[in-house]
């Protein structure tokens, strides 16, 4: 096994490119001047409807549809109104026409509330991921689950409250978010073709751990390598649920020795054999 430092060099190179954040401008304030006084009228803060019920942890909502003609996730749109961010998900039929009835939906905060997962009763998608870069959402990924269904993960920048709603003709899922304040869990570890949700970088873990996330590695093969003091103590592979159409979920249970362990998850380059993916430093107790 090649020295693990190669992994760090490859990973660092993959993370250099950064997109320019999206800026949403509010209308400017207007000023009325008289001979004696000056009055400033602040632009109204447009946000999510106050009467709506929002959720800040656990299951946000579960909406079961008795029937639906939605088979494919189509376009994803976003709108920022002051402190409120709305994301619209449109659906298509099996014949690629706009669907009229949305699928069943379950929206849940994952542990640490850094990710909102939206499970969808569909099996195809025309998008794979999007860089969002709003105040609340960094990016989203469309993932084929291990059971063959699809889910969308929204990676959050800060703690939020959220609600979901469905509408017909055309079929649409709407997710509304606004800031909640407070602490939020650590971000997932992300590279070009690997997203690791568990474990988290810098965590203290037991000897037996679950390695979970999603990937678009070649042939859906996900390589897991652990080193302790530059000695390889684990090398095995697992299979992601997809890699051609979209991201594929993977999950594997591994056993690590006690100590400071470097954990690599990703793939071996077909071009030069270098390791490309994510690297974590764990304390195994």
C-alpha positions in Angstrom: 0.0 0.0 0.0 1.4 3.4 -1.0 2.1 6.0 1.8 -1.0 7.6 3.0 0.5 11.1 2.4 -0.4 10.6 -1.3 -4.1 10.7 -0.2 -3.6 14.0 1.5 -2.0 15.5 -1.6 -4.7 14.3 -3.9 -7.5 15.4 -1.6 -5.9 18.9 -1.1 -5.7 19.4 -4.8 -9.4 18.4 -5.2 -10.5 21.0 -2.7 -8.8 24.0 -4.2 -11.6 25.2 -6.5 -14.3 27.2 -4.9 -17.4 28.6 -6.5 -18.5 32.2 -6.0 -21.2 32.5 -3.4 -24.7 33.5 -4.7 -25.8 36.9 -3.4 -29.4 37.9 -3.2 -30.0 41.6 -2.9 -32.9 43.1 -0.9 -34.6 46.3 -2.2 -32.7 49.4 -1.0 -34.2 51.6 1.7 -36.1 54.7 0.6 -35.5 58.1 2.2 -38.1 61.0 2.4 -36.7 64.4 3.1 -38.6 67.5 4.4 -37.3 70.9 5.4 -37.2 69.8 9.1 -36.9 66.0 9.4 -35.5 63.0 7.6 -37.4 59.7 7.8 -35.8 56.3 6.7 -38.3 53.6 5.7 -36.5 50.2 5.9 -37.2 47.6 3.2 -39.7 45.0 4.4 -38.2 41.7 5.6 -40.0 39.1 3.5 -39.8 35.6 5.0 -41.5 32.3 5.5 -45.2 32.5 6.5 -45.4 32.9 10.3 -48.5 30.8 10.6 -46.8 27.8 9.1 -45.6 25.0 11.4 -41.8 24.5 11.2 -39.6 21.8 12.7 -36.0 22.1 14.0 -35.0 18.5 14.7 -36.0 14.9 14.1 -38.7 14.1 11.5 -39.9 17.2 9.7 -42.9 15.6 8.0 -44.1 12.4 6.4 -46.7 12.7 3.6 -48.0 9.5 2.1 -49.6 9.6 -1.3 -52.2 6.9 -2.2 -51.1 7.2 -5.9 -48.7 9.2 -7.9 -47.6 9.5 -11.6 -44.2 10.9 -10.5 -41.3 8.7 -11.5 -38.4 11.1 -12.0 -37.0 14.0 -10.1 -36.7 16.9 -12.6 -35.6 20.4 -12.0 -34.8 22.0 -8.7 -35.3 25.7 -8.2 -34.6 28.0 -5.3 -35.9 31.4 -4.1 -34.6 33.6 -1.3 -37.0 36.0 0.4 -35.2 37.8 3.2 -34.6 35.1 5.9 -36.6 32.5 4.1 -35.2 30.1 1.6 -37.6 28.0 -0.6 -36.6 25.0 -2.7 -38.9 23.6 -5.3 -38.6 20.0 -6.6 -40.5 19.2 -9.8 -41.3 15.7 -11.0 -41.8 13.9 -14.4 -43.8 10.9 -15.4 -42.3 7.7 -16.8 -42.8 9.2 -20.3 -40.8 12.3 -19.3 -43.9 14.6 -19.2 -44.6 16.9 -16.2 -46.3 14.8 -13.5 -49.5 15.9 -11.9 -49.3 14.2 -8.5 -46.1 14.2 -6.4 -44.7 11.1 -4.7 -44.8 10.2 -1.1 -42.2 12.1 0.9 -40.4 11.8 4.3 -38.2 14.6 5.4 -35.9 14.2 8.4 -32.9 15.9 10.0 -30.0 13.5 10.3 -27.9 13.3 13.5 -26.4 16.7 14.4 -29.1 18.4 12.2 -26.4 19.3 9.6 -28.3 17.4 6.8 -32.0 17.3 5.9 -32.8 14.1 4.1 -35.8 13.9 1.9 -36.8 10.4 0.9 -38.9 10.2 -2.3 -41.1 7.5 -3.8 -39.4 7.7 -7.2 -36.6 5.7 -8.8 -35.0 8.1 -11.4 -33.5 11.6 -11.6 -32.2 14.0 -14.2 -30.0 15.9 -11.7 -27.2 14.5 -9.5 -26.1 17.5 -7.3 -26.1 21.2 -7.1 -23.9 23.8 -5.4 -26.3 26.1 -3.7 -24.2 28.5 -1.5 -27.1 30.4 0.1 -26.9 31.5 3.8 -28.6 28.2 4.9 -27.7 25.6 2.3 -24.3 24.8 1.0 -25.2 22.1 -1.6 -27.5 19.2 -2.3 -27.0 15.7 -3.5 -29.5 13.3 -5.2 -28.7 9.7 -4.1 -30.0 6.3 -4.9 -30.6 4.5 -1.7 -29.5 0.9 -1.0 -33.2 -0.2 -1.5 -33.3 1.4 -5.0 -35.4 4.4 -4.1 -34.1 8.0 -4.2 -33.4 10.6 -1.6 -32.1 14.2 -1.6 -29.7 15.5 1.0 -29.5 19.2 1.7 -26.2 20.0 3.4 -26.8 23.0 5.8 -24.6 25.9 6.7 -26.3 26.7 9.9 -29.1 25.4 12.2 -32.6 25.8 10.6 -36.3 25.3 11.0 -38.0 23.6 8.1 -41.3 22.6 6.7 -42.4 20.7 3.5 -45.5 20.8 1.4 -46.8 19.1 -1.8 -48.8 20.5 -4.6 -50.5 19.1 -7.7 -50.7 19.9 -11.4 -47.8 20.2 -11.8 -46.4 17.9 -9.1 -44.1 19.8 -6.8 -42.4 19.4 -3.4 -41.6 22.7 -1.6 -39.1 22.9 1.3 -39.0 26.1 3.2 -36.2 27.0 5.6 -35.4 29.8 8.0 -32.6 30.3 10.5 -33.1 28.8 14.0 -30.0 29.9 15.8 -27.8 27.7 18.1 -25.2 25.1 17.5 -25.1 22.7 14.6 -23.3 19.4 14.2 -20.1 18.9 12.2 -20.2 19.0 8.4 -19.9 15.8 6.3 -16.5 15.2 4.7 -16.8 15.8 1.0 -14.5 15.2 -2.0 -15.2 15.2 -5.8 -16.7 11.7 -5.8 -17.1 10.7 -2.2 -19.3 12.1 0.6 -18.8 10.6 4.1 -21.6 11.1 6.7 -20.2 8.8 9.3 -17.9 8.8 11.1 -17.1 12.5 11.3 -13.5 13.8 11.2 -11.8 14.1 14.6 -14.4 11.9 16.3 -13.6 9.5 19.1 -15.1 6.1 18.2 -15.4 2.5 19.4 -13.4 -0.2 17.7 -16.4 -1.3 15.6 -17.8 1.6 13.5 -20.1 2.1 10.6 -18.7 3.8 7.5 -21.6 5.4 5.6 -22.2 8.0 2.9 -22.5 8.1 -0.9 -20.2 8.0 -3.8 -19.8 8.1 -7.6 -16.6 6.1 -7.7 -15.8 3.9 -10.7 -17.9 0.8 -11.0 -19.5 1.8 -7.7 -16.5 0.3 -5.9 -15.7 2.2 -2.6 -12.3 1.5 -1.1 -11.8 1.8 2.7 -8.2 1.9 4.0 -7.1 2.5 7.6 -3.6 3.2 8.8 -2.1 3.4 12.3 1.4 4.9 12.6 1.8 4.5 8.8 1.0 0.8 8.9 -2.1 -0.4 7.0 -4.4 -2.1 9.5 -7.5 -2.4 7.3 -8.1 -2.5 3.5 -11.5 -3.6 2.1 -14.1 -2.5 -0.4 -17.9 -2.1 -0.4 -20.4 -1.3 -3.2 -22.4 1.8 -3.7 -26.0 1.7 -4.9 -25.3 3.7 -8.1 -22.6 5.6 -9.9 -23.8 5.9 -13.5 -27.1 7.9 -13.1 -26.4 9.6 -9.7 -24.7 9.2 -6.4 -25.0 5.8 -4.7 -25.5 5.1 -1.0 -23.0 2.8 0.7 -22.7 1.4 4.2 -20.1 -0.9 5.8 -19.2 -2.0 9.3 -15.4 -2.1 10.0 -13.2 -2.9 13.0 -10.3 -0.7 13.8 -7.4 -1.1 16.4 -7.2 1.4 19.3 -5.2 4.5 18.8 -5.0 7.5 16.4 -6.2 6.0 13.1 -6.3 7.7 9.6 -9.3 6.5 7.7 -9.4 6.8 3.9 -12.7 6.3 1.9 -12.8 6.6 -1.9 -11.1 4.9 -4.8 -7.8 4.1 -6.5 -7.2 6.2 -9.6 -7.2 4.1 -12.8 -4.7 6.5 -14.3 -1.9 6.4 -11.8 -3.0 4.3 -8.9 -3.2 7.2 -6.4 -5.9 7.3 -3.8 -8.7 9.8 -4.3 -11.3 10.5 -1.8 -11.7 11.7 1.8 -9.4 11.2 4.8 -10.4 11.3 8.5 -8.4 11.2 11.7 -10.1 9.2 14.4 -9.3 8.3 18.0 -10.3 4.7 18.5 -10.8 3.7 22.1 
